[in-house]
């Protein structure tokens, strides 16, 4: 076994025992190379503990992330062919690998530290603290966690998504009084992942919450009601029906995530008419506006390309939705929901009820008219139903 392999064994031991801090690799064999040094640190990406390599060049840094086995082979190649020295820093000792440039003689020197280092950076494999417990009955019933309460590999992204969702809701609800309870309607609740998560989270905050998930598919409604019963979520129920047909009263928060095309508009209209304190939508599809876009100005150079027309339709549709909310007295924010790798439908529109005024209404409707005129649009569906 070579000294390089011994050094890699020491890296593995430090990594697996969670004492690894960083590695620096330097002293280039080819002095004219644009690559100067490499710095390695532990990171946690997509629930995987990895090593992040920063390749430092004269004019830029390049970062590459590797799982441990691939990192080992990369380090072995770097020390065999490109660099003479490497230093491994742990919480208890520093380990130096060197190779003599003339004789190729290798050696490893280990220096113990007088005091153990405690740094946040070394807890690289510690998962982010999530707001939802993995031991919940509904997570197991929905197939997100195993019987032992471990998040299944194929459901890591879903678990991350629902935690991000309740984190966003938590931020939205700050400074909201809950003295009279809190009523939520989730339009198009589907399999109920996010509906269950929201109920669980709000209940954990001692809020007297009631949530009604509206879903058209009877089999999903039955399944979700069964899981709610198993979970003893007495304030959570699922009702069969369409977004268009449901009648709402006393709604504090209306949610519609990924309701297709104009179903998002139906949900927003229901929320406005019910005077909901919060309206939260993650739009999906933008066909209604897309079919109408026909600018006669320079914008036609953008909209003649299908993919750009699609993106433009999304922007225009959601901009008008936000303006209509503002026209009806809602302070509105539009932002990313979660990473696109989890869902391509990534925009969240959040409206918080403020104060209606005729001036505000007219001003926002003028902005909508100007946008429609610019893009050759006759009408936005939400205008016609509100």
N, C-alpha and C positions, 0 to 999 in steps of 0.2 A: 504493500500500500504506500502511495506517495504522500508527501507532506501536504499536498493540495487536498487529497482525499481525507487526510486527518483533519485538516482545517474545516472542510465541509461537514464532517461528522460533528465537530464542535458547534458549527452553525445550527445544524439540525437539533442538537441537544438544547441549545439556548432557545431556539424557536419553540420547541415542543414543551419546554418547561416554563415558558412565558417570562424569561429574563432577558430576551433579546431587545436591544435598544436600536443599534444601527451598525452598518458596515461602511467603511470607506475603502475604495480601491484606487490606487495611484501608482506613480512611478512608471510611466510608459516605456515600453521597449523601443517603440519608434517615436523619437522625439519630435518629428515633424508632423505628427498626426494632429488633426484639428480637435480630436477628442482628448480631454485633459484628465478628468476624474470621473468616477462613478460613485454615487451615494445610494445606499440601500436602507430602506426602513420598512417596518411591518405596517400593513394596512388591512382594512376589512372592506371587501367589495362584494356586493350582492350576497351577503351572508357567508363569504369565503375568506378565510385568513390567507393573505398573500404577501409577497415581498414586492415593494415598489422600487424600481431601479431608475434613478435620475442620471442620465448620460450628459455630462457637462462638456459642451463644446466651446470653442472660442466665442461664438456668436449666438449660441442658443442652448437651451436645455431640452432634452427629449426624455419623456417618462414612459416606461413600460412596466406592466404589472404581471407577475408570474406566480403560479402556485409553487409550492415548495420544491417538488421534484424538478420542474423546469428551471427554477431559480438555481438549484444545485448544479445542473449541467451548464447553465450560463456562466456561473461563477468559475467553474472548473475551466471552461474555455477561455474566459478572460484572463485567468492567472497563468494558463498554459501558453497563451499566444500573444497577449497584448500588454499585460502589466506585471510588475515584479512584486508589488506590496499590497497587502490587504490588512485591515484592522477591524476586528469584531469587538464591539462594545456591549457589555451586558450590565446587569444591575450589580453584579458582584465582582467582575473581573474584566480586564482588557486583554484581548488575545491578538498577537501580531504574527502575521505570516510574511516572510521575506524570502527572496531568491536573489542570490548574488548574480549581477549582470555578467561577470567574467567567468566565474567557475560553475554557475548554475546550481550552486549548493543552496539547499533549502533549510529553513529552520522555523520553528514556531516558539514564540515566547509568551508565557502567560503571567500576567501581573495581577495579583489579587488587590481589590480595593479595601481601604481601611474601613469604609462605611458604605453600606448598601444604598444604591441610588433608587429613589422612588420617583417615577415620572409617569404622567398620564400617557405619554407616547408609547410606553411599553405594553399597555393594556390593549394592544391592537386587535386582539381577537375577541374582545368583549363586545357583545352585540349592543346596539343602541337600545336604551331603555324604552320599551313600548308601553303604550297606555292601556293595552288590553291584555289580560291574562290568557295564556295559552291553555289553561285548564278548563276553560268555559265549555259547558255542554254544547252550546250552539256551534262552536268552532269545530268540535269533533263531528257533530251531526252533519255539518255542511262540508265535511271532508278536508278542512284546512289543517287540522291537527290529528295526530294519531291517538290511539287509546291511552297512550302514556302522556299525552299533552305536548308532544313535540311537533313543531311545524313541519309538514311534509315538504320534501325538496321541491316538488312540482308546484307547491302552493306558497312558496316564500314570497313571491311578488304580490300575490293576493293579500297575504298577511301584512306586508309592508304597506300596501295600498289602503287597507281599511284603517290601519293605525295613522297614516297620514291624513286620511279623511277626518277622523275624530279629532286630530290635532288642529286641523283647519277650523272645524266647527267650534272647538274650544276657544280658539282665538276670536272667532266671530261673536261669540256669546259673552265675552268679557264685559263686565259692568251691566249685564242684563238682569233685572229683578225677576225672581221666580216665585214670588209669594203666592200667586194664584195657580201654580202649576205651569206646565208647558206642553202645548199640543202641537204635534208634528204630523204632517201628511207627506208620505213619500210616494210620489207618483211614478208608477212603473217600477215597482220594487224588485222585480225579477226573482232571482234566487235568494235574495234577502241578505246577502253578505254585509252590505253597508247599513242596512236597516237594523239588523241585529246588533251590529257593532255600535251604532249610535245610541240605541236604547241602553245597552250595557254600560256605555261610557257615562251617559247622563244620569242613569240610576246610581252609578258609583259615586257621583258628585252630590247625592242626596237630593236630586231634583225630582219633584213629583211629575214625571213625564208620561205622556200618553202618545203613542205613535200608531198611526194607521197606514199600513202599506197597501197601496192600490195596485193590483196586478190583474191583467186580462186573462192569463192562463190559469185555469182552474186547478190543475195538478200542482202548480207552484204555490198557489194560495193554500191548498190543503197541507202540503208538506211544511210550509213555513209556520202555519198555525200549530201543527203538531210539535214542531221544534220549540216554538214559543211556550207551549204548554209544558214540555219536558224541562225547559229552562226556568219554569215558574216566573216568566216575564208577564205578569198579569196586566200590565199597561200596554202591551204590544199585541196588535192584531193585524191580520191581513184580510183584505176584502177584494172580492172579484169585481172588476169593472174597468172601464176605459177612462183615460184622462179627460176625454171630451164630455163624458156623461156624468161624472161624479159631481155631487153637490157638496160644497164646503161651507162650514160655519165655524166660527171661533178657532181660527188657525193662527198659531204663533209663528210657525215656520213651515214653508212649503218647499219641498225638495223634488227635483226632477233631474236625475242623472242619466244621461245618454238616451233620453227620449228622442225617437227618430224624427228628423225634419220638423214639420210644423207641430208635432206633439209637444215639443219644447214650448212653442208659442201658446198652445192650449193651456199648458201648466202655468206659464207666467200670467196669462189672463185670469185663470182661476185664482191665483194668489193675489193679484191686484184687486179683483172684485171682492175677495174675502177679507181684504184689508190686512193681509198677513204681515207680521212684523219683519219677517225675513223671507226672501225668495232666493233660492239657491239652485242654479241650473248648470249642468255640464252638457252643452248641446252636442247633438250627433246628427250628421247629414245637413246639407244646406241646399236642397234641391230646388225649393220654391223660388229663391232669389236667383240661383244659378241660371235657371231657364230664362229669366227676364233680362239679365245683364246684356246691354247692347249700346255701349257708349259711342257717340259720334265724334268724340274728341281724341286726343292723343292716347287716352287709356285703352283704345281698341288695339293698340300694339301689345298690350299686356294680355288682354282677355282673348286674343285670338289663339293663344296656346292653352290647351286643355288643362294642364296641371296648374298653370298660373291662374286660369279662370276659376278653378276649384278653390284655390287658396283665397282669391279675391272675394269669392262668394261667401266663404266662411267669415272673413273679416267684416264685410259689409253687413251680413245678416246679424252677427253678434253685436256689432256697433249700434245698429238700429234697435236691437232688443234692449241694450243698455240705455239708450237715449229715451226709449218709451218708458222704461222703469223710472228714469229720472224725471220725465214729464209728469209722472203720476206720484211724485213725492218720495222717491227712493234714492238714497245715496248709493251709488253703484261702484263696484270694483270688478275688474276683469283680470284674472291672473292664471298662471299655470296650476293645474291640480296636482299631478304627479309627473314623473319622468315619462317620456314618450315610449320608453321600452316597456312600460306596464300597460299603457293604453294610448293609441294614437289620437283619441278624442280627449284632449288634454286641457281645454279651456274651461275655467269655472267663472260664471257670472254670479255675483253676490249683490243683492239689493237689500238695503236696510231702510225700513220705513222712517221717513223724516217728517217733512211738512209739505203739503201740497200748496201750490200757489198758481194763480192764473198766469202770472208773468213767467214763472218757470216752465209751465206747460207750453205756452206759446213759443217761448225761446227754443225749447227742445224740439218741438214739432217743426219749426223753421229749419233747424239743423237737419232733421230727417228729410225734409222736402229738398233741401240742397243736395244731399247725398243721392237721393233717388234721381234727381235731375242730372247729376254728374254722370251717373252710370246707366241712364236710360231705363230706370226701373219704374214700373207703374204703381205697384203697391207691395207692401210687406204684409204678410198674412196676419201678424199680430195686430196691426192697425185695424184690420177689418173686423176683428172679434172683440176688441177692447172698447 
